[in-house]
Amino acid sequence: MGDGNETFEIRLRSGLSFTDGEPVNAEAVKVNIDYRLDPAAGSQSAAFLGSVTDVELVDDLTLRVHVSEPDPLMPAIFTQHWGGPGILISPAALEDPGVLATGTFGVGRYMIDPGRTVMGDHYTWIPDPNYWDQDAIFWDEIVIHHMPELSAALAALQSGQIDLMRADATIIEAGQAAGFAVEGPGMPIVQGFALIDRDGETEPALGDVRVRQGLNYAIDREKIARALFGDLGMPTDQMSAPSRSGWNDEPFYPYDPDRAAQLFAEAGYGEGFSFRVRIPPDDAFTRLTEAVADDLRKVGVELQVDAVPGNQFDQGDGSTNREYGAILMGWGIHPPFRMGRSWWLPNSPNNAFGTVDEQLVELDEELAIADAEVQEELDQRIISRVAELAWFLPIVIFGEAVLYDDQVVNLPWTDFASFPWPTEFRPAVE
C-alpha cells in the first residue's frame, strides 16, 4: 500500500496462465475488477471494491489500484484467503459468464472435467496442464461427492468409496471407532440467523429493536451448542470469536426467556408473533433451525421456515431475501472492517434492506484510518454496537472437522480455511 493507504500496487508472477490458456497479466486483473464493479454482474465482491476509483496499468505484470479513501483491506481482499477479487477468472470466460456454471476458468492445480461431472451429485477434477508448478500437482483426479447424509458418507468411507468426509459432532465418535483419523476444527464460523428486516418492511415486529433483542434473550445457546456441536462448538451472541478481532469477553444476551417476554410486551407483541426465515435444506441447518424454533415457541414466537434448495439459496439476491424477515447465516470470522462490508454497512450484500446505522458508519470510517494501537478498541466497539442493535441472532461458534483415511491422504489445513481445500490434499506417502 502507498499514498496513505489510497494506492495499492499488485505485481504478478510471470508465466501464469488461466486453465483456458489465456495469460494472467495486469490487463486480466483489471478486467476482473471492472467485471465485479459492474452492477449488471451482481457480484458480492463489489462490496469490497466500492472505494476503487481507477485501475492503472503500469506494465504487463503490474497494476495500481487507486481508492477514494484509505482501505486497509486491500492486501487481503486480493488473496484467495477471502475469495472475491483474489480469485481471478479468465477474461474470455467473463465475456460469456454462463460458461462458469459448468467449466473452470481460473488459476489452479486442477480443473473440472465436465464429461465426468454431474452437477449436484459428483464433481471430477483433473490436473490443469497450464498450471505454473506441475510438481505441486499430486493427483491424476479428485472426485468430490455430494453426500448430505453423514451416515451414508461414513458408510462410503468405510467401504473405501471415498477417502475423507466432512464430519460433525454426531458422526465423529463413530468414525474414530471405525479407525479413521479426525482433523479440526478449522477456522471459526458463526452460525445463526441474520435478522435482515431491520426496519420492519416485511415483518413489522423485527423493525423494533426490543423485539430483536428479545429474540436473542430467548435462545438457550449453551444447550443448543452442546447438543448439536459437542466439542466442536461453543455458544455465542456476537459476531466474533475468542482471540479474533473485536471479541468481547462478557456476553450480551444471557439466556433469559422472562426478559424476552418482557421486551416483546413493551414493543406491543405480548400476544406473540411470527416471521419468515429462509434456509438451505441441509440436515445440520435444519437441526439448528428446529432447536431455535423450539426455544422461540416457548416465548410465543413462531418461525415460518422456508427450506430453499441449495443452489437457489446461494443465488438468492436482495430482492429474493426481502421476502423474508431473516436468513440463515454461516460466516467465517474476519476482522470487523471486512465483515461490515458483507453484513451490516448500507451497501453490503447481506443487508438486503439497506438499513443504515450512522454510529456503525462512523466507527467504520474511524477504523479505515486508525493506527494499529487503537484498531482493537474500535473493533470491539463495532461488534458491541452490532450486538446492541440485535441485527443478528448468532447461536454458536464452530469449526468444520474431517474424518479421513490417513493411510491414503495427508491433510494440510491452512488456519484461515473453514474446510481443508481439496487442492491441498497430499498422498499419505509421497
N, C-alpha and C positions, 0 to 999 in steps of 0.2 A: 504494500500500500504506500501511497505517497500523496503529497499535497494535502495534508490534513485529513487523511482518510477519504479523500474525494477522487482519487485516481487509483485504479487497480490494474497492474500490468500482468499479463499472462504470457509466459514463454512456453512453447510446445516442444516436445521431443521430436526430433527429425525422423523421417522414415515411417511414420504411423499411417495406417490405412483403416477405413471402416470395413465391415465384413463384406460390403459390396465392391470393394476395391477402390472406392473414392478416397483421395488423400485427406488426412486430418491436418488442416492448416488453419491459419488465422481467419481466413475468409469463412471456413466451415463453422468455426466457433461463433463468428458474427451472425451467420445465417441462423444458428440455433438460438441465439439471444433474441434476434428480431422475431423469429417464429413464436417464441414463448411470450413476447410482449404484444403480439397481435391479438386483440380481443376476440377475433374470429376463431382462434385456436382454442380458447378456453383453457389455457394451461394453468395448473395450480402453481407453477414456477413463477408466474407473473408477479405474485405477491412478494417474491424476494428480489425482483428486478425493477420494482416500481420507481426507484430513485435513479435509474440509469438514464442519462441524458444523451450520451454519444458513445459509439464504439469506434475507436481509431485503429486502423490497420497500420502498424509500424513497418513490418516486413512480413514475409511469407509465414513465419512461425511466431510472430509477436503481435499482440494487440493490447490496447489500453482501454479500459472501461472507465468512463467518467460518470460520476454520480452527482446529484444535485445537493446532497447533504452527506455528512460523514456516515459511513456504513461499515461498522467493524465486522460484519458477517461475510464480506466479500471473499476473503481467503477460504472460508469454509464452504460456502454455497457452491463454489466451482470445483468441489471434490465429489467423489462418489459417496462419501460419508453421508451426505444429506440428500443425495439424489438431485432431481431437478436439473438446474443448469449444468451441473457437473457430469451428467450422463448425456453424452453427445449422440446425435442422430445424424446419419448421412444426409447432406443437403438434397441429394437425389430423392431420398425417401420423403423428405418434408414437402417436396413438390406434389406428392401423392400420398398423404398421410394414411390413407386406407390400407396401404401395404403393411403398416406397422402391426396390424391385428394378427397377422399370420407369419410374419417374417422377422429376421434380425437384421438391424441396420446400424448397430452401434460399434463399439470398440471393445473387444474382449477375447478371452481364450476360446470361447465356444459360441456356436450359433445354432439356432433351431433348425431341425430337419423337418420341413412341413409335410413331407411324404410319410413320415413315421410319427406324426403327432395328431392326436385327436383332442381338440380343444375341450377343456373341462374334464378330461379323463387322464391323458398322459402326454408328456412332452419329451421329445427326444432331442438331445443336444449333441452336436458333433464338433470336432476341432475347427477353429477358424483358420483357414490357410493363410490369411493375411495378417495374423497376429504377430506383433513385432518380436516376441520372445517365444519361439516354438519349444524351447526346453522347459518352459513353465506349463506346458500342456501335458497332463498326466493320464488322461483317459481317452480311449477311442470313441466313447459315447457316455453320456449321462442321461438316464431316463428318470423323469420325475413323475410320480403317480399322484393323482388327486384322490386321497382316501380320507374323507371327513370322519369316518368311524374309526376311532383309535384302536378298538378291539380287532377290527379287520386288518389294520395296519400292523399290529403286533403279530397276528397270525401270519401275515406275509413275511415279516421279519424272521419269524421262527422257521418258516419253510424255505428261507433263502431267496424268496422272490425279490425282496428289497434288502438293502444293506443298512439303512438308517431311517428313522422316522421322527416326526415331531411328537413330543410327549408332554402330558400334563400330569398333575398330581394323581389323577385317577388311574393312571396306567404305569407309572414309573416303577412302583414296587413289583408289579407282575413282570415287567421287563427285566428288572435286575434279577428276580428269582429265576428267570429263564436263561440267565448267563450273559446278558448284554450289558455293555458299558453305558454309563449315563454322563452327559456333559451339560452344564448350565447351572443356574440361569444366566442368560446373557444380559444385554442392555435392558435396564428397567423400562417397563411400559406402564403407563397409567391407563386402566380400563374403567369405563363407566359410561356416562352419557353427557353429551353437550346439550344444555337447555337453550336451544338456539333461538326460540321465540321470546326474546328478552323484552320486547315491547308489547307482547300480548296481541299481536295481529291475528294469529291463527288460533291460539289457545289463550284467551284473556287472563286466566289465572296466572300464567307464567310471566305476565307483564308486571307482577308485583314482587318486589324483592323479598318481602316477607314470606311469600309462598315458596320461592326458590330456596330460601334459607330453611324453611320448614321441611322441605323435601330432603335437604342434607341432614337435618337432625333426625329424620325418621328412619335412617338406614343403619342397621347393625353391621357395620363394616367388619368388625373383628370376626363375627360369626360367619359371614359370607367368605371372607378370605381364608379362614381355617377350613371350612367345609369344601370349598371349590378348588383351592390352590395349594393347600398344605404348606410344605416348607418353601415352595416356590413363590409365595405371595405374602404381602403384608397390607393391612388396611391403610387407606389414605383418604384425606379430604381436601388435598391440594394438588396443584399441577406441577409437582416437583417430586424429588426423591432424596433420601439421605445421601449426603456427600455430593449432591448435584446443585447447580446454581439456583439460588432462591429458596432453598428448603427452610421451613420454619419448624422448630422443634415442638412447639405447642400446637395441639390440634385446634382446628377452628370449629368443628361440629361434632362433639362427642354424642354418642347415641342417646337421644332424649325424646321419645315419642310424645311425651306430655308437652314439651316445649314446641314441638312441631304442630300439635293440635292447637296450641295457644296462638301461634303465628297465623295459622290458617284462619282461625276465628277472627283475629284482628283485621285480616285482609278481606273479610266478608265471605270466606269459604268454609265456615264451620260445619256446614252440612255435607262437605265433601265435593270433589270434582274429579274430572278425568282429563287425560291428554294423550295424544298420539305419539308413538315413538317408532322410529324406523331402524331396523337391524338387518344384518345379513343372516341367512338361515344356517349358521354354524352351530354345532352342538354346544360348544363352550359359551358362545354368546347367548344362546337360548337359556342355558342353565343360569348364567349370571342375571339375565333379564327376569327370569322367573323368581329368583331369590329376591331381587329388588322389588318386584311387583308384590311379593308376599308381605314384605315389610311395609310398603306403602298402603296396601289394602287395610292394614291394621289401623291406619290413621285416616281412612276414608278416601283414599286416592286410588283410582283405577287407571292402570296403564292399558292403553289400546295399542297392542303390538302388531306391527306390520313387518313380517319377515320377508325381505325382498331378496330374490336370487343374487348371488354374489357379484356377478358381472354387472347387473343393473345397479346394485348398491354402489359399486365403485364408480360407475359412470354417472351417478346422480349429480345434477348440478344444483345451483342455488334455487332455481325455480321449483325443482323437484322437492328439495328439502323444506321449502317454505310451506309445504302442505302439512308439515309435522311440527310438534312442539319441541321434539328432541330427537337426536340421532345417537346411535351407539358410537362410542369413542374408544379407540385403542391407539395410543400415541406414545412413541418413544420420547423419553425425557431429553430435552435440549435446552440450551440457555433461553431464558425468557424473551430476549430480544428476537430470537428466531421463532419461538412458539407464538408470540404475538402476531406475527405475520401469517400464521396458519390458523389461529383460533380466535383472537379477540380484538385485533385492531379493525377499524371500519371496513377496510378493503380486503380483509383476509378471506380465503376461500371457504372456510368453515364458519364464518359469521354471515350466515345466509341472509339475514335481515338487515345487515349493515349497521348494527347497533353501535352507537358511539358513547364512550365514557371519556370525558375530557381529561380526567385525572390519569387514566391509563395512557392516553395520548401524550400528555405532558411528561409522564415518567419515562415513556419510551424515547422521547426527544432528548431528555437528560442522559439516558443510558447511551445514546448514539455517540455522544462526545465525552463520556465520562472517563476519567483516569482509572487505572486498574484498581487502585486502593478503595474506590467508592462503588465499584461495579456490583459487588456482592450485596451491599446495603440496598442499592436500587433494585437488584434482582428480587430481594426479599420483599421489598415494598410492593413490587408489581404482583408477585404471587399472592401476597396478602390482600391486595385490592381485588384481584380476580376472585379470591375466596369470599371476600365481603360481598361482592356483587352476586355471588352464587350463580354465575353463568354456566356452571358445570356441576355435575353430580359424580365426582370421582369416587370410585369404590375401592380399588385395590391396585397396588403396585406389584407387578410380577415380571418374571423373565421366562423366555422360552427355554425348554430343555429338549435334549435329543437322546434317544436310545439308538445305539448303533453296534454293529459287529466290529470290534476293534481288531479282529484278525484280517479284516478286509480294508477298512477305512481308517485313516488318521484324520483327526478332525480339528484343524486350526480354527480358532474363533476370535475374530477381532473384537475388541472390547466395546466398540460402538455399534455392533450389529445385534439386532434382536434375535436373529437366527443365523447360523453359520451359512455362508454363501456357498452354493454348490461349486462355483468356480474355484473355491479354495480347498475343496476336498483333495486329499492325498491318498495314494495307496499306503496300506499299513507297512509294507516293506518295499522301500524304493530301491 
